[in-house]
C-alpha cells in the first residue's frame, strides 16, 4: 500500500507501508509553476493581406471552384486553386 503525504509546499512524500512497518519513503520536490504576461504583438506579415487572393504568390485568375485546395506549382512559384491532385502521394497506412 502506498500513501502520499504533503509535508510542505510543493513537496510530496510517498510512503510504502507493509503491515504496520514503514519500509521506504521517497520525497519529491516539485518546481513551482511560474506564469508571466504575454509579450508584445509581432509585426504584421510583409503584405499585410486581409484575404488569400491579395497575396503575391497566390494565382486565383482561373477562379476558385467549390472544394478547391491551394496547390503549389514550383515552375510558376505560385499557389493555384484546384480540385485535381496530380502530383500528390498519399500514405494511408496498412489495414
C-alpha positions in Angstrom: 0.0 0.0 0.0 1.4 3.4 -0.9 0.1 6.7 0.6 1.1 10.2 -0.4 1.6 12.8 2.3 2.0 16.6 1.7 4.8 17.6 4.0 5.5 21.1 2.7 4.6 23.4 -0.1 5.4 21.7 -3.5 6.8 18.6 -1.6 5.1 15.2 -1.5 6.3 12.1 0.3 5.4 8.7 -0.9 5.3 6.2 2.0 5.2 2.5 1.3 3.7 0.5 4.2 3.6 -3.2 4.5 1.6 -4.3 7.6 2.5 -1.7 10.3 6.1 -1.1 9.4 7.3 1.7 7.1 9.6 0.1 4.5 10.6 3.1 2.5 9.7 6.7 1.7 10.6 9.0 -1.2 10.5 12.8 -1.1 9.7 14.6 -4.4 10.1 18.3 -4.6 8.1 19.8 -7.5 9.1 23.0 -9.2 6.6 25.8 -8.8 4.7 26.9 -12.0 5.8 30.4 -13.0 3.4 32.4 -15.2 4.2 35.6 -17.0 2.4 38.2 -19.0 2.1 37.9 -22.8 4.8 39.6 -24.8 4.2 42.4 -27.4 2.4 41.7 -30.7 4.8 40.9 -33.5 4.8 42.9 -36.8 2.2 42.1 -39.5 3.2 40.0 -42.5 5.0 41.5 -45.4 1.9 42.1 -47.5 -0.5 42.6 -44.5 -3.0 40.8 -46.6 -6.6 40.5 -45.4 -7.5 37.7 -47.8 -5.8 34.9 -49.7 -6.5 36.4 -53.1 -4.4 39.5 -52.3 -1.2 37.5 -51.5 1.5 38.0 -54.1 2.3 34.3 -54.6 -1.3 33.1 -55.0 -2.8 32.9 -58.5 -6.6 32.9 -58.5 -7.1 34.2 -62.1 -8.6 30.9 -63.2 -11.2 31.2 -60.4 -11.8 29.1 -57.3 -14.0 26.1 -57.8 -16.1 24.9 -54.8 -14.0 22.4 -52.7 -10.7 23.6 -54.2 -7.3 23.4 -52.5 -4.3 25.7 -52.9 -1.6 23.7 -54.7 2.0 25.0 -55.1 3.4 24.9 -58.6 7.2 25.0 -58.5 7.6 26.1 -62.1 5.4 29.2 -61.6 6.4 29.5 -57.9 2.8 30.3 -57.1 -0.2 28.7 -55.3 -3.2 27.9 -57.6 -6.6 26.7 -56.6 -7.6 23.3 -58.0 -9.7 20.2 -57.1 -7.4 17.9 -59.1 -4.5 16.4 -57.4 -1.9 15.4 -60.0 1.5 15.1 -58.2 0.5 14.3 -54.6 1.3 10.9 -53.0 -1.0 9.9 -50.1 0.2 7.4 -47.5 -2.8 5.9 -45.8 -1.0 3.1 -43.9 -1.8 -0.6 -44.0 -5.1 -2.1 -42.7 
